[in-house]
Amino acid sequence: MAEYLVLIYDNESAVDGAGQRESGRLLAEHQRFMSAHETALRGGNALQSTATATSIRPDGGGGFTVTDAPFAETKEALVGYYLIEADDLDQAVAIAKQVPTFAGGVEVRPVRTFD
């Protein structure tokens, strides 16, 4: 079995503008997803908005530049993730297709292991 990170991207405006009913519905969908895939789930979290992001980059002179912003500003932002275990990429994709979002999508990435 291998581990895969399912990165959840969504439109932050849609997430931030969602009412209590819509937010509650999405939370319930995530709870159903987690229950349905509890044997595959190894972890996961929702993330605060990109407005809270801090980016750190080497400055080329041995120091770092720290800025209050995400690495890239996009319409869809990384809003959460699940770490799952699956037999192969096909199984990981089948699980990832069931991750609920408001108006976004997901990205599946194999976790690199070092021997």
N, C-alpha and C positions, 0 to 999 in steps of 0.2 A: 504494500500500500504506500502511496505517496501523499504528501500534503500539498494543498493548493490554497492560495489566498484569493478569495473572491472580493474584489474591490468594488464597492457600490458607489456609483456616480449618479448625482441627481441635480436638478435645477434648484439651486439654493433659494431663489426667489419663490419657487413653488413650495418648497419645504417651509421657509420662514413665513410665507403668507397663508399657510394652511390653517384652517380653523380647528377648533378642538375636536370636532366630529371627524374631520378628515385625518388629523393626526392620530386620533384614537383608532381609527380604522386601519391605518398603516401599521401601528404598533401591534394590533391584534393579528394582522397578516404576518408580521415578523414572528410573533409568538407561535402561530400555527406552523410557520416554516421551521422554526427551531424544534418544535415537537416532532414534526415529521422527519427531521434529519438529525435527531439527537445522537445517533450512533456515529455519524460522520463529522459532527461539529467538534472542533478542538478549541474554539474561542471565537470571539467577535465583539465588536463594540460600535456604537454610533460615535461620530466625531463632532466636536463643536464646529461652528461655521468657519469659513476661510478668513473671516474678519479677526479671528483669534490666532491665526497662524503666525509663526515666527520662522523665518528662513535664515539659515546659516550657510555661508559660502566662504571657501578659502579666498583670501584677497591676493594671493600670489606672492606675498612678501612674508609669509610665515604666520600671518594672523588671520583673522576672520572678519567678515562683514555680517552683521546681524540686522535684519530688517523685519518690520512688522507687516508681513504680507506673505501670501503663498508663493511658491516658486513660479507659478504661472496663473494668470487670471483667465478663466474660461467660463463659458455659460454653465457647463456642468462641472461640479466640484466633487472631490472625494468626500463622501459624507459618512462612510462606515465601511466595515469589512467583516468577513467571516473567514476563519481558518478551518478548512475542512480536510478530511482524509478520504481518499477515493482510490479505487483500483487503478484508474487511468484517467487521462484527460477527458475521454468521452463521458465517463461517469461524473466527473467534476462539472462538466458543462451541463449535463442533465440536471444536476442539483442546482447549479447557479441560475438556470433558467427560471427557477421557482422563487428567486429572491425578489420580494416586492420593492417597488420604487414608485415615486409620484410620477415623474416624467423623464426618468433617466434610464440607465442600463448598468450592466456589470462587466467587469473584466476578470478573467481567470488567469492566474499566473502560478506556475509550479514553484514550490519553495525549493531553493537550491540547497543541496546538502554538500558538505565538504567532508571528504574522507581523510 
